């Protein structure tokens, strides 16, 4: 699976969109790994807690320091998948 295979034509996958909203993207170096890691995490753990997200993404490094926004993006994607709007 690749980052490109998540989208459908011009339509981004919800997890890709969630990374755009909170500004979880910075330099873009870690982005494909973060998004695919988050995708796999949400398949393994459909409703992860914040602690489970942090633990599940622990092997992915972001040199820009966007970890908090990345966790927020994953929570946003999980909520969107359930049809819940996060504040």
ABEGO torsion letter per residue (X at the ends): XBAAAABBEABBBAAAAAAAAAGABBAGAAAAAAAAAAAAAAAABABBBAAAAAAAAAABBBAAGAAAAAAAAAAAAAAAAAGBBBX
